[in-house]
Amino acid sequence: MKLTTQTDYALRTLMYLATRDTRANVAGVASLFNISVNHVAKVVNLLAREGYVRSIRGVGGGIELAVRPEDVTVGQIIETIENDTHLLPCVGSDHSCVIHSFCKLSGVLANAERIQMDYLNSVTLADVVPTRGQLDQLKTE
């Protein structure tokens, strides 16, 4: 499985927010990771729709985690953001290939996907969050 840039940014944003005691803002996330504010805004919007992030408007507003880092897994985030996590189309469909009726490869790939997702679903956001100091150090480099 190859993750999209959107999933990469979503994971980074959630990791960043998990280190904060106060609300953050999209510009701060974008600046820290040297990525486009527009991309971060789109990712934050999606994460908010999916219930991972809370977006508060007005004075004192910003973005914050809407879930506890230990209650959400990396696998859940990936499955939420990615449209397709299959290694090949034949894993998700019985009729995507002319040899589907006798091919054993799709079963092997389906098993590999299951093992991969089982592992990713065993790792929580809390397990991968850097310390706040590690992220803050990026600002000075």
N, C-alpha and C positions, 0 to 999 in steps of 0.2 A: 504494500500500500504506500502510495506517495501522497502526503498531505498537501493540501492547497495552501497558498499564502494566507488566505483568510483564516484557516485553522491555526496556522503558526501565530498570527497576530492575536487571535482569540486566546490562545494558551498564554502568550506573553502578557496580554492585558490582565487576564485573571490572576496570573502569578504576581504581577505588579500590585494589583488591588489587594491581594491577600497579605501583602507586607505592610499595608497602610493602616494606621489607626484613625485617620481622618479621610474625608472624601478626597478624591483625586479629580483631575480633569483630563479630557481627551488630549489636549495640547501637551500636558506633562508626560503622558504615556508615549505619545508620538515622539517627543523630543528625546526622551530617555533611550528609546530603541532606534532612533534615527529613521523613522518611517513616516509616511504621509499622514497628516492630520485627517484627511478625508477617508483614508483606509481605516484608521482607528475608529473614526466616527461610525462608519458603516458596521464595523465589527461590534462596537459597543451597542449599537441599535439592535443588532441581531441577538446579542447576549442578553439584552434587556427584555426583548420579546420572549426569549426562551426561559427567562426567570433566573438567570445567573448573576445579572447585574441590575442594580437599581440606579436610575438616573433621576436626580433631583434638580429642578429648575430654581432659579432665583438666587437671592443673596444666601451665601452659605451652601449653595447647591454643588453639584458635581456628580461623580459616579462612585459607586461602592459595591462591594460584593453583596449579593442578595442571598447567598448560601454560605454555609460554613465550609471552609476548605476541606475539612475531613469528611464532609457529607457528599462530595461530588468526585467522580473519578475522571481520570484523563480519557478513558474510553467513552464515557458519557458525553464529554465535551466534543470529542472527535465525531462520534455518531450524530450529534446534533448539528454540527457545522458541515460535515462532508455529505454530499448527496449520494455518493457511491463509494463504498469501502472494499468492493470486490477487486481481486487481483486481475481477473479477466471477466468479460461479460457472461461467459458460460456458467460461472459460479452462481450468478443471480438469476439465471434463466435456463429453462430446460431446452429451449429451441433456438439458441443463438449460433449454433454451429452444425454443420452437416454431419459431423461424427458424434453428436451428442448421445445417440442411443447406445454406443459401445465405448465411449471415451472414459478412461479412468482418471484423467488429469483433473477434471473438475472436482472430483471427490477429494483428491489430494490437496488441491488449492482451498477447497471449502474447509478442510480440517486445519490447514495452516492459518486461515483467517480466524477460525474459532479459537485456536490456541493464542494467536496474537491478541484478539479482543478480550479473551479471558484474562490475559496478563494486564492489558491496559485498563481493564475494569477492576483490577486488584490494586491499582496505584491511585491514590487520592491526590487531589490538588495540593493538599498539605504536604504530601511526600515530596513534591518537586519544587516547592516554593523556596527561593533563595532567601537569605536574611535581608532585612531592610538595609543593613550596612553594605552588603554586597551590591545591591542596586544603587544605593546612594553613591558608592564609589565610582560608578560609571559616569556620573555627572561631572566628576572632577578630572576624568581622564581625557 
